[in-house]
């Protein structure tokens, strides 16, 4: 008996994302492997929308083997998905080659009374039995967990297959082998590449499981680093600290890219210029300068931070920067629009200021790379509560507006895409999966901030700017990023590792340098 499990796709409404590419591969690979049964165990959508559900069904239609589906919690985030998926979710059991497969619905994190009654009343003459569902036993609510363990003690079940947790684990519960798998989401599967999983049963009733990884990257180089550097590794770093020390560290590390971000208002510009001269004598570099924030003051109905930004623009120009990184305007989203959705006075003020500050630099060929920011965990997605341009359409609109007012024959205006900010973005983090950012913003990207989002070891709060321990790390797996880069869905622009702790930054640089080092074909 050969069973393929596909789980935790988290598809958006788009069909041009790494996640959809992974699903298309999974269908082709499944047909090549020709299993006896395919189990799709939930979270096929990221936000339970009708369009995502329809896209999933269309992509799954070519599966040649019999297949079954049970929903996950993501299907319940909106009302659109389940009416579309109900026809395939209605089947609760199937017998294949003498094995009875049961599909209880655990999408709510519980086993509902109706499913308990059905499982208790099911006829088990077609033993052996296998459970296919979304939630692992230890993630169910306490009452359901106790119930299912008691049920397993009364009914011989060989295998319990689930997803949900985005990593692989196998254990025994009441003599039943429970296997959870990391799934196929290119941005959330961790501990290994996004995968489908092949389960095989031998004649003695023993099951083995093997991940079948999605081949997500094919070509990472060459990468283009601005006006002068072509073909080198795109990996550099962004250090919030003393510019002199940043340049010295970069020289010792052998990197071609660096971003200066003075932490204190007073820094030694002359010493910075001297260190940059030494660095440029040693190698070609791509130099970015991260500017302070421009922030709306509701009391004065004006913009704070202009003087500091102007001073650093002048210093950056003196250093011969290739790009300036600047955050989007720091303002509540609703203040950028009038009641009729027209740009507000605040929008017009920020736009005029961007033009005044950056026009000369752009005329001289300097990039203006506008960085996305993030909302605090739990922030609702409506404009009245969140930050401006944390929603993709707003971000694109702002970049396009700035582009329109700056010289077309000068430097480029684009997106400085912070992957961690897009992932850790309040309620929008699920509504806008990373694949949507790649698809919608990718052609505008002029630079990247790369870091991990992780719960703080002491406070338990989500923190940005942490080290990346693996390409397949938690909370962000970079498989989707590497695929988007490889296929040129996103531009091959400078990658600045933005990790605050020095040791964590060093190990993350080493990881990404290894990823972007060509493999010898000898």
C-alpha positions as CSV (number, residue, x, y, z in Angstrom):
1,X,0.0,0.0,0.0
2,X,1.4,3.4,-1.0
3,X,-0.2,6.6,0.3
4,X,0.8,10.2,-0.6
5,X,0.0,13.0,1.8
6,X,-0.2,16.6,0.7
7,X,-0.8,19.1,3.4
8,X,-0.6,22.7,4.5
9,X,-0.4,24.5,1.2
10,X,-1.8,27.8,2.4
11,X,-2.7,29.0,-1.1
12,X,-3.8,32.6,-1.6
13,X,-6.1,33.8,-4.4
14,X,-3.2,34.0,-6.8
15,X,-1.8,31.4,-9.1
16,X,1.6,33.0,-9.7
17,X,3.2,32.3,-6.4
18,X,5.9,29.9,-5.2
19,X,3.1,28.0,-3.3
20,X,1.1,27.4,-6.4
21,X,4.2,26.3,-8.2
22,X,4.8,23.8,-5.4
23,X,1.3,22.5,-5.7
24,X,1.7,22.1,-9.5
25,X,4.9,20.1,-8.9
26,X,3.2,18.0,-6.2
27,X,0.4,17.0,-8.6
28,X,2.9,16.0,-11.3
29,X,5.2,14.2,-8.8
30,X,2.2,12.3,-7.3
31,X,1.1,11.1,-10.7
32,X,4.7,10.0,-11.4
33,X,4.8,8.0,-8.2
34,X,1.4,6.5,-8.9
35,X,0.2,5.8,-5.2
36,X,-2.8,3.8,-4.3
37,X,-4.4,6.8,-2.5
38,X,-3.7,10.6,-2.1
39,X,-4.7,12.3,1.2
40,X,-4.9,16.1,1.3
41,X,-5.0,16.9,5.0
42,X,-6.1,20.5,5.2
43,X,-5.0,24.2,5.2
44,X,-5.1,24.2,1.4
45,X,-5.9,27.9,1.7
46,X,-4.3,30.6,3.7
47,X,-7.4,32.6,4.6
48,X,-10.4,30.4,3.6
49,X,-11.3,32.4,0.5
50,X,-13.5,31.2,-2.3
51,X,-10.9,32.0,-5.0
52,X,-8.1,30.1,-3.2
53,X,-10.4,27.1,-2.8
54,X,-11.3,27.1,-6.5
55,X,-7.7,27.4,-7.5
56,X,-6.8,24.4,-5.4
57,X,-9.6,22.3,-6.9
58,X,-8.5,23.2,-10.4
59,X,-4.9,22.4,-9.6
60,X,-5.8,19.1,-7.9
61,X,-8.1,17.9,-10.7
62,X,-5.3,16.2,-12.7
63,X,-4.4,13.8,-9.8
64,X,-4.8,10.4,-11.4
65,X,-5.0,8.3,-8.2
66,X,-8.1,8.3,-5.9
67,X,-7.8,11.3,-3.5
68,X,-9.5,12.4,-0.4
69,X,-9.6,15.7,1.5
70,X,-10.2,16.9,5.0
71,X,-10.2,20.6,6.0
72,X,-7.8,22.5,8.2
73,X,-8.3,25.5,10.4
74,X,-7.2,28.0,7.7
75,X,-10.3,27.0,5.7
76,X,-12.4,28.5,8.4
77,X,-10.8,32.0,8.4
78,X,-13.3,33.2,5.9
79,X,-16.8,32.0,4.8
80,X,-15.9,31.4,1.1
81,X,-13.8,28.2,1.1
82,X,-15.9,25.5,2.7
83,X,-19.0,25.8,0.4
84,X,-16.6,25.2,-2.6
85,X,-14.7,22.4,-0.8
86,X,-17.7,20.7,0.7
87,X,-18.2,18.2,-2.1
88,X,-14.7,16.8,-1.6
89,X,-14.8,17.2,2.2
90,X,-18.1,15.2,2.4
91,X,-16.4,11.8,2.1
92,X,-15.5,10.6,5.6
93,X,-14.0,7.2,4.8
94,X,-12.7,5.1,1.9
95,X,-11.5,1.5,1.7
96,X,-8.5,0.9,-0.6
97,X,-6.8,-2.5,-0.9
98,X,-8.4,-3.8,2.3
99,X,-7.4,-0.8,4.4
100,X,-10.0,1.5,6.0
101,X,-9.1,5.2,5.9
102,X,-11.1,7.4,8.2
103,X,-11.2,11.2,7.8
104,X,-12.6,12.9,11.0
105,X,-12.8,16.7,10.6
106,X,-10.5,18.4,13.2
107,X,-10.5,21.8,11.5
108,X,-11.9,23.5,14.7
109,X,-9.2,21.9,16.9
110,X,-11.8,19.5,18.3
111,X,-13.5,16.3,17.5
112,X,-17.2,17.2,17.3
113,X,-19.9,15.0,18.8
114,X,-21.2,14.0,15.4
115,X,-17.7,12.7,14.4
116,X,-17.4,10.9,17.8
117,X,-20.6,9.1,17.3
118,X,-19.7,8.2,13.7
119,X,-16.2,6.9,14.8
120,X,-17.8,4.9,17.6
121,X,-20.4,3.4,15.3
122,X,-18.1,2.7,12.4
123,X,-17.9,-1.0,11.4
124,X,-14.3,-2.1,11.5
125,X,-14.5,-5.3,9.6
126,X,-12.3,-3.8,6.9
127,X,-9.3,-3.6,9.2
128,X,-6.6,-2.4,9.3
129,X,-7.5,1.3,9.9
130,X,-5.8,4.6,9.2
131,X,-6.8,8.1,10.4
132,X,-6.3,11.0,8.0
133,X,-6.9,14.5,9.5
134,X,-5.5,17.9,10.0
135,X,-4.7,18.3,13.7
136,X,-2.2,16.1,15.6
137,X,-3.6,14.6,18.8
138,X,-1.6,16.9,21.1
139,X,-2.9,20.1,19.5
140,X,-6.6,19.1,19.9
141,X,-8.4,20.6,22.8
142,X,-7.9,18.6,26.1
143,X,-11.3,16.9,26.0
144,X,-10.9,15.8,22.3
145,X,-7.3,14.6,23.0
146,X,-8.5,12.5,25.9
147,X,-11.4,11.1,23.9
148,X,-9.3,10.1,20.9
149,X,-6.7,8.4,23.0
150,X,-9.4,6.5,24.8
151,X,-10.9,5.6,21.4
152,X,-7.5,4.4,20.1
153,X,-7.2,2.1,23.1
154,X,-10.5,0.4,22.1
155,X,-10.0,0.3,18.4
156,X,-6.8,-1.0,16.7
157,X,-5.5,1.7,14.3
158,X,-2.2,1.4,12.6
159,X,-1.5,5.0,11.6
160,X,-2.7,8.5,12.4
161,X,-1.6,11.0,9.7
162,X,-1.8,14.8,10.3
163,X,-0.2,18.2,9.4
164,X,-0.8,21.6,10.9
165,X,2.5,22.1,12.8
166,X,4.7,22.5,9.8
167,X,7.4,20.0,11.0
168,X,8.0,16.3,10.9
169,X,7.4,14.1,13.9
170,X,6.6,10.4,14.6
171,X,5.5,8.9,17.9
172,X,3.4,6.1,19.3
173,X,0.0,6.8,21.0
174,X,-1.9,3.9,22.4
175,X,0.0,1.6,20.0
176,X,-0.9,3.8,17.0
177,X,1.9,5.3,15.0
178,X,1.1,9.1,14.7
179,X,3.0,10.9,12.0
180,X,2.8,14.7,11.4
181,X,4.6,16.2,8.4
182,X,5.9,19.7,7.6
183,X,3.8,20.1,4.5
184,X,4.3,21.9,1.2
185,X,4.1,25.6,2.1
186,X,7.4,27.2,0.8
187,X,7.3,29.9,3.5
188,X,6.3,27.9,6.6
189,X,7.5,24.3,6.3
190,X,10.6,24.0,8.5
191,X,13.2,21.4,9.5
192,X,13.6,20.5,5.8
193,X,12.4,21.6,2.3
194,X,8.7,21.8,1.6
195,X,7.6,18.3,0.8
196,X,4.9,15.8,0.0
197,X,5.2,12.6,2.0
198,X,5.1,9.0,0.8
199,X,3.8,6.4,3.2
200,X,4.4,2.7,2.5
201,X,2.9,-0.3,4.3
202,X,4.6,-3.7,4.1
203,X,2.9,-7.1,4.4
204,X,3.4,-7.1,8.2
205,X,1.4,-3.9,8.7
206,X,4.4,-1.6,9.3
207,X,4.4,1.9,7.9
208,X,7.4,3.9,6.7
209,X,7.3,7.6,5.7
210,X,9.6,9.4,3.3
211,X,9.6,13.1,2.4
212,X,9.7,13.9,-1.3
213,X,11.2,17.4,-1.4
214,X,10.0,20.2,-3.8
215,X,13.1,21.1,-5.9
216,X,12.6,24.8,-5.2
217,X,15.8,26.4,-6.5
218,X,17.6,25.9,-9.8
219,X,19.7,29.0,-10.3
220,X,20.7,31.7,-7.8
221,X,23.5,33.5,-9.8
222,X,24.4,35.8,-11.4
223,X,23.1,38.5,-9.2
224,X,23.2,42.2,-10.1
225,X,24.4,44.7,-7.5
226,X,23.7,48.2,-8.8
227,X,25.7,50.3,-11.2
228,X,29.2,48.8,-10.8
229,X,29.1,45.3,-9.3
230,X,28.0,42.4,-11.5
231,X,28.0,38.7,-10.8
232,X,29.3,38.7,-7.2
233,X,27.4,37.2,-4.3
234,X,24.5,39.5,-3.5
235,X,24.9,38.9,0.3
236,X,25.8,41.8,2.5
237,X,24.6,43.2,5.9
238,X,22.8,46.1,7.4
239,X,24.2,47.1,10.8
240,X,22.4,49.6,13.1
241,X,25.5,51.0,14.8
242,X,28.6,53.1,14.2
243,X,29.3,53.5,10.5
244,X,33.1,53.4,10.9
245,X,32.8,50.0,12.7
246,X,30.4,48.7,10.0
247,X,32.9,49.5,7.2
248,X,35.8,47.9,9.1
249,X,33.8,44.8,9.8
250,X,32.8,44.6,6.1
251,X,36.3,44.8,5.0
252,X,37.4,42.0,7.3
253,X,34.4,39.8,6.3
254,X,35.1,40.0,2.6
255,X,31.6,41.1,1.7
256,X,30.7,43.2,-1.3
257,X,27.5,44.8,0.2
258,X,26.9,46.9,3.2
259,X,24.2,49.2,4.6
260,X,25.1,52.0,7.0
261,X,22.6,52.9,9.6
262,X,24.0,55.3,12.3
263,X,22.6,54.4,15.7
264,X,23.6,57.7,17.3
265,X,23.0,61.2,15.8
266,X,26.7,62.0,16.1
267,X,29.1,59.8,14.1
268,X,32.6,60.5,12.5
269,X,31.9,61.1,8.9
270,X,35.6,61.7,8.0
271,X,36.7,58.5,9.6
272,X,33.9,56.7,7.7
273,X,35.1,58.2,4.4
274,X,38.6,57.0,5.1
275,X,37.5,53.4,5.9
276,X,35.3,53.4,2.7
277,X,38.3,54.5,0.7
278,X,40.3,51.5,2.1
279,X,37.4,49.2,1.4
280,X,37.0,50.3,-2.2
281,X,40.7,49.9,-2.8
282,X,40.3,46.3,-1.8
283,X,37.1,45.4,-3.8
284,X,34.0,46.7,-5.5
285,X,31.2,47.3,-3.1
286,X,27.5,48.2,-3.1
287,X,26.8,50.8,-0.5
288,X,23.4,51.6,0.9
289,X,22.5,54.2,3.7
290,X,19.4,53.6,5.8
291,X,17.8,56.9,6.7
292,X,15.8,57.8,9.8
293,X,12.0,57.8,9.8
294,X,9.8,60.5,8.5
295,X,6.8,60.6,11.0
296,X,3.5,62.3,10.9
297,X,2.8,64.6,13.9
298,X,-0.9,64.8,14.5
299,X,-0.6,67.8,16.8
300,X,1.2,70.0,14.4
301,X,-0.2,68.3,11.3
302,X,3.3,68.2,9.9
303,X,6.2,65.8,9.4
304,X,8.9,65.2,12.0
305,X,12.4,64.0,11.2
306,X,13.1,66.1,8.1
307,X,16.4,67.7,9.4
308,X,17.9,64.4,10.4
309,X,17.1,62.8,7.1
310,X,18.4,65.7,5.1
311,X,21.7,65.7,7.0
312,X,22.2,62.0,6.5
313,X,21.4,62.3,2.8
314,X,24.2,64.8,2.5
315,X,26.5,62.5,4.4
316,X,25.5,59.5,2.3
317,X,26.1,61.5,-0.9
318,X,29.6,62.3,0.4
319,X,30.2,58.6,0.9
320,X,29.2,57.8,-2.7
321,X,26.2,55.6,-1.8
322,X,24.5,53.5,-4.5
323,X,21.2,53.7,-2.6
324,X,19.2,55.2,0.2
325,X,16.9,53.0,2.1
326,X,13.9,54.9,3.6
327,X,10.8,53.5,5.4
328,X,7.4,54.3,4.1
329,X,5.8,57.3,5.9
330,X,5.2,56.5,9.5
331,X,1.6,57.3,9.9
332,X,-1.7,55.5,10.6
333,X,-3.1,54.2,7.4
334,X,-6.5,55.9,7.5
335,X,-4.8,59.4,7.8
336,X,-3.4,59.0,4.3
337,X,-6.8,58.9,2.6
338,X,-9.9,61.2,2.5
339,X,-13.4,59.8,2.9
340,X,-13.7,59.3,-0.9
341,X,-10.4,57.3,-1.0
342,X,-8.5,60.2,-2.5
343,X,-5.0,61.0,-1.2
344,X,-5.2,63.2,1.9
345,X,-3.3,66.3,2.8
346,X,-0.9,64.1,4.8
347,X,-0.3,62.0,1.7
348,X,0.4,65.1,-0.4
349,X,2.7,66.5,2.3
350,X,4.8,63.3,2.5
351,X,4.9,63.1,-1.3
352,X,6.2,66.6,-1.7
353,X,8.8,66.0,0.9
354,X,10.1,62.8,-0.7
355,X,10.4,64.8,-3.9
356,X,12.3,67.6,-2.3
357,X,14.6,65.3,-0.4
358,X,15.5,62.8,-3.1
359,X,15.2,64.6,-6.4
360,X,18.9,65.5,-6.6
361,X,20.1,62.1,-5.6
362,X,17.9,60.3,-8.1
363,X,19.1,62.7,-10.9
364,X,22.6,61.6,-10.1
365,X,21.7,57.9,-10.4
366,X,21.2,57.0,-6.7
367,X,18.5,54.4,-6.0
368,X,15.7,55.3,-3.6
369,X,14.7,52.0,-2.0
370,X,11.5,52.3,0.0
371,X,11.2,49.8,2.9
372,X,7.9,48.1,4.1
373,X,7.2,48.2,7.8
374,X,5.0,45.9,10.0
375,X,2.2,46.0,12.4
376,X,2.4,44.7,16.0
377,X,1.1,41.1,16.5
378,X,-2.7,40.9,16.6
379,X,-3.2,44.3,14.9
380,X,-6.5,44.2,12.9
381,X,-6.2,44.7,9.1
382,X,-8.6,47.6,8.9
383,X,-7.0,51.0,8.1
384,X,-8.2,52.6,11.4
385,X,-5.9,50.4,13.4
386,X,-2.8,49.6,11.4
387,X,0.2,51.3,9.9
388,X,0.3,52.8,6.4
389,X,1.6,50.7,3.6
390,X,1.6,47.4,5.6
391,X,-1.0,46.3,3.0
392,X,0.5,45.4,-0.4
393,X,-1.7,47.7,-2.6
394,X,-0.9,50.7,-0.4
395,X,2.8,49.9,-0.5
396,X,2.8,49.6,-4.3
397,X,0.7,52.8,-4.6
398,X,3.2,54.7,-2.5
399,X,6.2,53.5,-4.5
400,X,4.5,54.3,-7.8
401,X,3.6,57.8,-6.5
402,X,7.1,58.6,-5.5
403,X,8.4,57.2,-8.8
404,X,6.1,59.5,-10.8
405,X,7.4,62.7,-9.2
406,X,11.2,61.8,-9.4
407,X,13.3,62.1,-12.6
408,X,12.7,59.2,-15.0
409,X,16.2,59.4,-16.5
410,X,18.0,59.1,-13.1
411,X,18.3,56.5,-10.5
412,X,15.7,53.8,-9.7
413,X,12.9,54.2,-7.2
414,X,11.7,50.8,-5.9
415,X,10.9,48.6,-3.0
416,X,13.4,47.7,-0.2
417,X,11.6,44.5,0.7
418,X,11.9,43.3,4.3
419,X,10.8,39.7,4.3
420,X,10.5,39.5,8.1
421,X,8.2,42.6,8.3
422,X,5.9,41.1,5.7
423,X,5.6,37.9,7.6
424,X,5.2,39.4,11.1
425,X,2.5,41.9,10.2
426,X,-0.5,41.6,12.5
427,X,-3.6,40.0,11.0
428,X,-2.3,40.9,7.5
429,X,0.5,38.3,8.0
430,X,-2.0,35.5,7.1
431,X,-4.1,37.5,4.7
432,X,-1.0,38.4,2.7
433,X,1.3,35.4,2.6
434,X,4.9,36.0,1.5
435,X,4.2,34.5,-1.9
436,X,1.7,37.3,-2.6
437,X,4.4,39.9,-1.7
438,X,6.9,38.1,-4.1
439,X,4.4,38.1,-6.9
440,X,3.1,41.6,-6.6
441,X,6.2,43.5,-5.4
442,X,8.9,41.4,-6.9
443,X,9.5,43.4,-10.1
444,X,9.9,46.6,-8.1
445,X,12.4,45.3,-5.6
446,X,15.7,47.2,-5.4
447,X,17.0,45.7,-2.2
448,X,16.2,43.3,0.6
449,X,16.4,43.1,4.4
450,X,16.7,39.4,5.5
451,X,16.2,38.2,9.0
452,X,14.1,35.7,11.1
453,X,11.2,36.3,13.3
454,X,11.4,34.4,16.6
455,X,9.8,34.5,20.0
456,X,12.1,36.0,22.6
457,X,13.7,33.5,24.9
458,X,12.7,35.4,28.0
459,X,9.6,37.5,27.1
460,X,7.9,35.1,24.7
461,X,7.1,38.1,22.4
462,X,7.7,37.9,18.6
463,X,11.0,39.7,17.8
464,X,12.4,40.7,14.4
465,X,16.0,40.8,13.3
466,X,16.9,37.4,14.7
467,X,19.4,34.9,13.1
468,X,18.4,32.5,10.4
469,X,19.6,29.0,11.5
470,X,18.6,27.2,8.3
471,X,17.0,28.0,5.0
472,X,14.1,26.0,6.4
473,X,13.7,27.7,9.7
474,X,10.8,28.7,11.8
475,X,8.9,31.2,11.5
476,X,10.0,31.9,7.9
477,X,11.2,29.2,5.6
478,X,13.2,30.8,2.8
479,X,12.4,28.1,0.3
480,X,9.8,30.3,-1.3
481,X,12.2,33.2,-1.4
482,X,14.9,31.1,-3.1
483,X,12.4,29.8,-5.6
484,X,11.1,33.3,-6.4
485,X,14.7,34.5,-6.8
486,X,15.7,31.5,-9.0
487,X,12.7,32.0,-11.3
488,X,13.1,35.8,-11.3
489,X,9.7,36.3,-9.9
490,X,11.6,38.8,-7.6
491,X,14.5,40.9,-8.7
492,X,18.1,39.8,-7.9
493,X,18.9,42.8,-5.9
494,X,21.3,43.2,-2.9
495,X,20.5,41.1,0.1
496,X,21.3,42.8,3.4
497,X,21.3,40.5,6.4
498,X,19.6,42.6,9.1
499,X,20.3,40.7,12.3
500,X,21.1,42.8,15.4
501,X,23.2,40.4,17.5
502,X,26.7,40.3,16.2
503,X,27.2,36.5,16.6
504,X,23.8,35.8,15.1
505,X,24.6,38.1,12.2
506,X,27.9,36.3,11.5
507,X,26.3,32.8,11.4
508,X,23.4,34.1,9.2
509,X,25.9,35.7,6.8
510,X,27.8,32.4,6.6
511,X,24.6,30.5,5.8
512,X,23.5,32.8,3.0
513,X,27.1,33.0,1.6
514,X,27.0,29.2,1.3
515,X,23.6,29.3,-0.4
516,X,24.9,31.8,-3.0
517,X,28.2,30.1,-3.6
518,X,28.2,28.3,-7.0
519,X,28.5,24.5,-6.7
520,X,31.4,23.1,-8.7
521,X,30.4,20.9,-11.5
522,X,33.8,19.1,-11.6
